[in-house]
Amino acid sequence: METAQTVTLLRNTLEIAFVLAAPLLAIATAVSLLVNVVQVLTSLQDQTISQVPRLMAMGVATLLLTPWMLRRLAVFTVGMWSDFHGFVR
């Protein structure tokens, strides 16, 4: 396998990993920011108050985004395996 092929394969793999992780990271960041603002405004600094909404939001987001994530991953995998002859001699 040549260097260019290795770089292309690695780039495509990292790209799909970022695309799949980005919505969950964005949701986690938004919920954390909202929870932190509410905690600052109400002066409630309990750990349970900060963790439960984050966990619930991530659970709901995972349930809603799982079909989309699996489709994207399946398309990537099928595309990689169908064009695998270019990586072997």
N, C-alpha and C positions, 0 to 999 in steps of 0.2 A: 504494500500500500504506500502510495506516495505521500509526501508531506501535505500537498494541497488537498488531497482527498481526506486526510486525517483532520485537517483544519476545518474543512467544510462539514464533515460529519460532526465534529465537536461543536461547531458554531450552530448547526441546526438543532442539536440536542440541547444546548444551553438556551437557545431561543424558545423552544417549546417548553422548557422548564420555567422560564420567566413568564411566558404567556399563561401557563397554567397556575402559577403561584400569584400572579399580580392581582387578580380579583380578591382572593382571600386576604392578601396583605393589605389591600386598600380598605376592605371592610373592617379588618382588625384595627387598622390605624384610625379610621373614622369613629368606630365605637369607643376605642380607648380615649380619643380626644374628647368625645362627648361626655364620657363617664368622668374624666378628669376635670372638665369644666364644671360639671354638676357637683363634684366633690369639693372643688375650690369654693364655689358659691355657697354651699351649704355647710362647709367645715366638717363634713363627715369623712373621716379618713379610715374607715373600716375596710379590711382586705376583702371581706365577703362582698361588700357592695361594689368593689371594683372588679372582682373576678367573675361573678355570676353573669352579668350582662355580656361580658366578652365571650365567655364560654357558650352562652345561649346564641349569640349572634354568629359565632363560628360554626356551631352545630347546624343552625338553619341555613347558613350560607353553603355549607358543605352539602347538605341535602339538596339544595336547589341547584348547585353548580356541578354536582357529580355527573349527571348525564352529559353535559356539555364537555366537561373535562375528559371523560372516557371517550367521547367521539373524537375530540382533538387528538388524544393519545393514540387511538386506533388508526386514525388517518395517517398520523406521523409514522407509526410502526409499519403499516402496510406499505406506505410510500418508501420507507427505508428498505424493507425486505424485497419489494418488487424491483428496486434498482440496485440490488446488492451485487450484481455481476460486475459492476465497475470497480468494486473494491477487491476482488480476487483475480488472480491471473490464471 
